[in-house]
Amino acid sequence: MSVATESAGTFASLNPATGEVVGEHAVHDDAAVAGAVARAREAAGWWSALGWKERRLRLLNVKGSLTRNLNRMAELIHQETGKPLQDAQLETVMAISHLDWAARHAGKVLGPRSVYPGLMAINQRCVVEYQPLGVVGVIGPWNYPVFTPMGSIAYALAAGNAVVFKPSEFTPGVGVLLADLVAAVVPEHPVLQTVTGLGPAGAALAASPDVDKIAFTGSARTARLVMAACARNLTPIVAECGGKDACIVDADADLDAAADAALWGAMANAGQTCIGVERIYVVDEVYDRFLGALADRARDLRPGFDREAAYGPITMPGRLDVIEGHIQDALDRGARAVVGGAGSVRGPYVEPVVLTGVPDDAAAVREETFGPTVTVHRVKDLDEAVEKANRTGYGLAGTIFSGSRSRAMDAARRMRSGMTSINAFAGFAQVAALPFGGVGESGFGRVHGADGLREFARPKAITRQRFTAMNLASFSRTEQEMARVLGLVNLIHGRRYKR
C-alpha cells in the first residue's frame, strides 16, 4: 500500500523527455515515515507467522498480478524515466523473474537444517535456521525503478519481513503502483508500503530506530550519508553503489559479438546503468577492427522518446554537465572522439560518444560518467587489460570476451568485481540464483539468490542435548573427565599431516 498523505506538501514527477507532469505525490514527513514503519512492525509479525508455504503462495500471486499489469508498469516506467517502452518491459520481466525465484526458494534456503556437532559434542542435536529481521527499509534508484528495488523487496518479503519502500523522487509512481499491486493481493496487513518525497523522506527511513535493516541503491556519496544515519542505531545496511565497469576484448574474441554487447552495455538506458560498460580494453592485434565495428554500430544509434529511438533522455538534468565535462576533459587531454563529441550533449539527450586515446588519469576513465559514452583503450595482452580494468576504486561488474574458456575464466577471477560475465553483457543479472553486489566504492552486501535471501534474515543456532555425557561446563567435573577430554583432543587433532 502507498502511505496516505500525512503532510501538506506534494511534488510532481516529470517526464524527462517532455517535461510533462506524470503524477503528483505526497511529500511524506518524518511523522508519516514513522507511521509507516510502525504499521510495518505489526505487519511483520503477522507475515512472519504465516510460514513459508503461505508466504510463497501469496508472493506467487503478487507475481501473477505484476505480470498481468506488466504493460501498465512498463508504461509508467517509460513515462517517469524516458527509457524506451521495450526496455521498460524487459526491466519488469526481470523483476518478475526475481520475485518468482525468491518466493519459490526462500523456504529451502532459510528453513531449518541440521548441522553435525563433531565428536566433542556428539550428544548435541544442532539446528541452524534463518529468522526474519522484522522491518526492512528499501531506498531505491530511478534508473531501474522496479528491477533494482525488487532485488531487495522480493527477497526481504520472502524471508518473512515487512518492507517500507522509498523510491527515487524521479520515479515515485512506480513505487506507488508496486505497493498497490501487493496490497490488492495481500489486503490483511501492509507488508509493503511506499513513502514518497525528496531526500528527507529517505533520511527519516534510514534514521528510524525501528527499522531493522536498510537496503540502499545509489551513489557512494549518498551511501555514506545513509550509513551515517544508520550508525546512530547500529542499523545494518546493504549498499549497491555505482561502478566504472570495464569490458575486456581478447585477441581471439568474436569481435562482432563483442562490439554488439559492449555497445549495448555502454549505451542502453542512455548509459545510466550501474553495471554498464564505461571502459573497454582491447588487445592490440584486434584493436582497430574492434573499434571500427563498435563505431559503425554506435553511429546508427539515435536517442529520443519515440518508439524507434535506441535509448531515452538523461533522467537527471544535473547529470548533463557531468557528462559534458568528462567528454571535454578527455578531449582537452588529447583524446579523439571517434563517434560524437562535446557537441553530442543536447539536453535532455546525449548522442553516442566513443573516445580513444583517453589518458588513464582523465575523469572519463576514473569517475562514473553515467551517460552514453565509452572510452576504448589499446593494451598489449589480457594481463594488461585486467590490470588496467582493476585501476579503480569501484568494483561492481565486468565483461570479458575471449575465445579461450580457460583464459577468460582466469581473467574473470582476477577482475576486481562482484560479478563478471563472459562472452555476453551482464548475463548474471538475468540469473536470479546468482548474488549481485560490489566491492570498494561499489558497496557491500548482496541481493539476489540465496545470498540475497540470507541478507534479510538472521541466522539462529539451536542445540539440544540428546543424552548426558561428560559435563565439562560444571563445577563438579572431575580430573578423570578432563584427562579423557585432553586425550581425545590429542587423538583427533594432534597428529602431523603430510603433503
PyMOL commands that set and color helices and strands:
alter all, ss='L'
color gray80, all
select helices_A, chain A and resi 30-68+70-81+85-110+119-121+147-158+172-185+199-207+220-231+255-271+284-299+319-332+342-344+363-366+382-389+405-414+427-430+440-442+449-455+479-493
alter helices_A, ss='H'
color red, helices_A
select strands_A, chain A and resi 10-14+21-26+113-115+124-132+135-139+162-166+192-194+213-217+237-240+245-249+277-283+336-339+345-346+349-350+353-356+373-379+397-401+419-422+443-444+457-465
alter strands_A, ss='S'
color yellow, strands_A
deselect
rebuild
show_as cartoon
